[in-house]
């Protein structure tokens, strides 16, 4: 499948998603449940990203200081 076809599929799927979400929020009898689930998923996604950033900061070793690198220039290697 080429990129153009994939792009059209994504566009059509997003428009259908908007239509379905509109129905669930404004027309269906489950509007309050839909809003509650949407809010939970939005807040959960944000907190998941914040947790992932915290985990990455906690488990990544600190960078090596610059003075520990052996920096050689072209002039040093020619001699």
Backbone bond lengths (Angstrom), bond angles and torsions (degrees), N, CA, C in turn:
res aa  C-N    CA-C-N  psi(-1)  N-CA   C-N-CA  omega(-1)  CA-C   N-CA-C  phi
1 X - - - 1.445 - - 1.532 108.18 -
2 X 1.324 116.39 131.64 1.463 119.24 -177.80 1.527 110.95 -85.09
3 X 1.320 115.32 172.93 1.462 121.08 -175.37 1.524 112.65 -65.12
4 X 1.325 116.42 -35.48 1.455 119.95 -178.49 1.530 110.71 -65.21
5 X 1.324 116.72 -43.68 1.464 120.85 178.28 1.524 110.50 -64.05
6 X 1.306 116.66 -43.31 1.463 120.70 177.94 1.525 110.68 -61.16
7 X 1.311 116.83 -41.52 1.459 120.98 178.25 1.517 112.29 -61.88
8 X 1.346 117.02 -42.19 1.463 119.87 178.73 1.525 111.61 -67.84
9 X 1.315 117.17 -37.27 1.472 120.15 177.70 1.527 110.25 -63.60
10 X 1.321 117.22 -44.32 1.459 121.12 178.80 1.525 110.70 -63.66
11 X 1.343 117.41 -41.23 1.462 121.05 179.50 1.522 111.31 -63.09
12 X 1.327 117.28 -47.29 1.463 121.47 -179.75 1.533 110.76 -65.27
13 X 1.331 116.85 -40.96 1.464 120.21 178.96 1.530 111.13 -63.76
14 X 1.325 117.39 -38.70 1.463 119.27 179.74 1.524 111.24 -69.98
15 X 1.325 118.49 -37.17 1.466 120.85 176.65 1.528 110.24 -65.83
16 X 1.330 117.72 -42.96 1.461 120.44 175.69 1.527 111.31 -62.36
17 X 1.314 117.24 -38.60 1.459 121.08 176.95 1.515 112.04 -62.53
18 X 1.330 117.11 -39.71 1.463 121.02 177.41 1.532 110.41 -64.60
19 X 1.319 116.77 -42.70 1.468 121.16 179.97 1.531 110.57 -63.85
20 X 1.315 116.46 -44.76 1.472 120.45 179.65 1.522 110.49 -65.11
21 X 1.321 116.99 -42.27 1.467 120.64 179.46 1.532 110.35 -64.73
22 X 1.336 117.42 -41.04 1.461 121.11 176.00 1.525 110.59 -58.09
23 X 1.323 115.99 -45.26 1.468 119.88 178.48 1.529 110.76 -60.74
24 X 1.316 116.07 -46.69 1.474 119.75 -177.66 1.523 112.40 -64.77
25 X 1.321 118.12 -33.76 1.461 121.09 -177.57 1.531 112.04 -81.22
26 X 1.330 117.82 -44.96 1.458 120.07 -168.80 1.531 115.29 -105.17
27 X 1.328 119.78 -21.26 1.458 120.85 -172.79 1.528 112.32 -114.27
28 X 1.313 117.11 -40.31 1.462 120.25 -172.78 1.531 112.02 -73.55
29 X 1.317 116.60 159.67 1.464 119.58 176.01 1.531 113.17 -74.69
30 X 1.326 117.76 -6.43 1.467 121.54 -178.67 1.521 112.15 -99.02
31 X 1.334 117.99 26.10 1.466 119.94 -174.23 1.531 112.38 -63.42
32 X 1.320 118.02 -41.62 1.471 118.55 -179.17 1.528 111.01 -66.93
33 X 1.323 116.87 -38.78 1.465 120.13 177.42 1.531 110.49 -65.69
34 X 1.324 116.66 -39.13 1.472 120.77 178.46 1.522 110.74 -63.04
35 X 1.320 116.65 -42.67 1.472 120.16 179.03 1.525 110.39 -65.88
36 X 1.319 117.17 -41.34 1.468 120.10 179.36 1.521 111.39 -63.67
37 X 1.322 116.72 -44.15 1.472 120.26 179.56 1.523 110.30 -65.42
38 X 1.342 117.15 -42.25 1.471 120.86 179.11 1.513 111.47 -61.36
39 X 1.323 116.54 -44.89 1.469 120.06 179.33 1.521 110.58 -64.30
40 X 1.322 117.04 -42.31 1.466 120.28 178.71 1.523 111.27 -61.32
41 X 1.339 117.01 -44.59 1.467 120.05 -179.76 1.528 111.91 -66.19
42 X 1.335 117.26 -38.49 1.467 120.15 179.38 1.528 110.90 -65.71
43 X 1.323 116.75 -48.52 1.467 120.37 179.70 1.527 110.16 -66.14
44 X 1.325 117.00 -40.52 1.465 120.56 177.89 1.516 112.49 -61.39
45 X 1.343 117.26 -40.41 1.464 120.55 178.91 1.527 111.00 -64.71
46 X 1.328 116.61 -42.84 1.465 119.86 178.86 1.530 110.81 -64.01
47 X 1.323 117.08 -44.77 1.464 119.89 179.59 1.523 111.81 -66.82
48 X 1.329 117.47 -33.77 1.460 120.87 176.23 1.525 110.79 -64.16
49 X 1.316 117.21 -42.83 1.466 120.86 177.85 1.530 110.42 -64.22
50 X 1.327 117.64 -43.01 1.464 120.91 177.82 1.533 110.26 -62.63
51 X 1.326 117.21 -41.64 1.459 120.55 177.22 1.515 112.54 -63.33
52 X 1.333 116.50 -39.53 1.463 120.88 178.54 1.529 110.25 -64.58
53 X 1.324 117.30 -41.02 1.464 120.44 177.35 1.529 110.06 -63.37
54 X 1.330 116.90 -43.54 1.464 120.10 178.56 1.511 112.27 -62.99
55 X 1.334 117.19 -42.88 1.460 120.74 178.37 1.522 110.71 -62.63
56 X 1.325 116.44 -42.10 1.468 120.13 179.71 1.521 110.61 -63.61
57 X 1.333 116.96 -43.01 1.472 119.71 177.95 1.530 111.57 -64.46
58 X 1.322 116.90 -36.40 1.461 120.55 -176.82 1.524 112.63 -74.96
59 X 1.327 118.14 -29.85 1.463 120.15 -173.62 1.527 114.42 -104.72
60 X 1.317 118.52 -7.47 1.463 120.67 179.83 1.521 109.04 -85.84
61 X 1.333 117.68 128.95 1.471 118.76 178.75 1.533 110.27 -67.89
62 X 1.317 116.43 152.21 1.471 118.78 -179.96 1.526 110.45 -66.16
63 X 1.312 117.52 152.44 1.469 119.87 179.47 1.518 111.47 -68.65
64 X 1.321 116.11 153.29 1.459 121.78 177.81 1.527 108.59 -70.97
65 X 1.321 118.09 133.37 1.474 119.92 178.44 1.525 110.86 -59.91
66 X 1.313 117.07 149.62 1.465 121.42 -176.07 1.519 112.75 -64.63
67 X 1.324 118.61 -31.22 1.462 119.02 -177.77 1.524 112.48 -69.91
68 X 1.336 118.18 -15.02 1.460 120.65 178.09 1.527 112.75 -82.12
69 X 1.319 117.62 -13.51 1.459 120.05 178.67 1.521 109.99 -75.97
70 X 1.341 115.72 144.89 1.453 121.52 176.05 1.521 107.12 -93.74
71 X 1.339 116.23 94.85 1.456 120.81 -177.12 1.512 108.62 -94.28
72 X 1.326 115.46 113.31 1.449 120.60 176.89 1.524 108.84 -110.82
73 X 1.318 116.02 137.46 1.453 120.16 176.76 1.511 108.82 -97.11
74 X 1.310 116.07 172.19 1.459 120.43 177.92 1.514 111.55 -63.52
75 X 1.324 117.37 -31.46 1.472 120.87 179.39 1.522 110.52 -66.66
76 X 1.342 118.37 -35.49 1.453 120.95 -179.54 1.525 111.51 -69.28
77 X 1.300 117.68 -35.32 1.468 120.17 -177.07 1.511 112.25 -79.12
78 X 1.358 118.58 -21.85 1.457 121.10 -179.44 1.519 111.41 -76.04
79 X 1.300 119.94 -26.41 1.460 122.99 -175.93 1.493 112.40 -79.63
